[in-house]
Amino acid sequence: MNHSRFAQEPPAISAGEGRSEVFMTRNVGSLDRLIRLVVGVLLLGLYGALEPPWRYVTLLGLIPVGTALTGNCPLYGLFGIDTCSPRKR
């Protein structure tokens, strides 16, 4: 008999009646994440150097930064692309 408080599984969290649980699976590999982060930061860095309306186009750099930080790309999921190694999923 194991009395460790860590031996038990945590209770499942329900998403509510009629709702299904949605999990963000990692589908962006390490190299892909690094490239996205660098490109996103470079785009965001141009914000102060450009005049409007091009200045606001640089805010699109938030997209690759966000996907790099989360490790999930919705477009990759839509098209079934996965750049992760099998052991990191």
C-alpha positions as CSV (number, residue, x, y, z in Angstrom):
1,M,0.0,0.0,0.0
2,N,1.5,3.3,-1.2
3,H,0.7,6.3,1.0
4,S,2.5,8.8,-1.1
5,R,0.3,11.8,-2.0
6,F,1.9,11.7,-5.5
7,A,0.9,8.1,-6.2
8,Q,-2.7,9.1,-7.2
9,E,-3.7,10.5,-10.5
10,P,-5.1,14.0,-10.3
11,P,-8.9,14.3,-10.9
12,A,-9.9,14.8,-14.5
13,I,-11.1,18.3,-15.3
14,S,-14.4,18.3,-17.1
15,A,-15.0,20.8,-19.9
16,G,-18.7,20.9,-19.1
17,E,-21.7,19.1,-20.4
18,G,-21.8,19.0,-24.2
19,R,-18.2,20.3,-24.6
20,S,-15.2,18.4,-25.7
21,E,-11.7,18.9,-24.3
22,V,-9.3,20.6,-26.7
23,F,-5.6,20.0,-26.2
24,M,-2.9,22.0,-27.9
25,T,-0.5,19.3,-29.1
26,R,3.0,20.4,-29.9
27,N,3.5,20.3,-33.6
28,V,6.5,22.7,-34.1
29,G,10.0,21.2,-33.7
30,S,12.9,22.8,-31.9
31,L,14.7,24.2,-35.1
32,D,11.3,25.4,-36.4
33,R,10.6,27.2,-33.1
34,L,14.1,28.9,-33.1
35,I,13.6,30.1,-36.7
36,R,10.1,31.4,-35.9
37,L,11.4,33.2,-32.8
38,V,14.3,34.9,-34.6
39,V,12.0,36.0,-37.5
40,G,9.3,37.3,-35.2
41,V,11.7,39.3,-33.1
42,L,13.4,40.8,-36.2
43,L,9.9,41.8,-37.5
44,L,9.0,43.3,-34.2
45,G,12.3,45.1,-34.1
46,L,11.4,47.0,-37.3
47,Y,8.4,48.6,-35.6
48,G,10.3,51.8,-34.6
49,A,12.2,52.0,-37.9
50,L,9.3,52.2,-40.3
51,E,6.6,54.7,-40.9
52,P,2.9,53.9,-40.8
53,P,1.2,51.9,-42.4
54,W,4.3,49.6,-42.7
55,R,4.9,50.0,-39.0
56,Y,1.7,48.1,-38.2
57,V,2.7,45.3,-40.6
58,T,5.6,44.5,-38.3
59,L,3.1,43.5,-35.6
60,L,2.6,40.3,-37.6
61,G,5.8,39.3,-36.0
62,L,3.7,38.4,-32.9
63,I,2.4,35.4,-34.8
64,P,5.7,33.5,-35.2
65,V,6.8,34.6,-31.7
66,G,3.5,33.2,-30.3
67,T,3.8,29.9,-32.2
68,A,7.4,29.6,-31.1
69,L,6.6,30.1,-27.5
70,T,3.6,27.7,-27.4
71,G,5.1,25.1,-29.8
72,N,1.8,24.9,-31.6
73,C,0.9,26.2,-35.0
74,P,-2.8,26.1,-35.9
75,L,-2.0,26.1,-39.7
76,Y,0.3,23.1,-39.2
77,G,-2.6,21.3,-37.4
78,L,-5.0,22.2,-40.2
79,F,-2.7,20.7,-42.9
80,G,-1.5,17.8,-40.8
81,I,2.2,19.0,-40.6
82,D,4.3,18.0,-37.6
83,T,8.0,19.0,-37.3
84,C,8.4,17.5,-33.8
85,S,10.5,14.5,-33.2
86,P,8.3,11.5,-32.2
87,R,9.7,11.5,-28.6
88,K,8.8,15.1,-27.9
89,R,5.1,15.0,-28.6
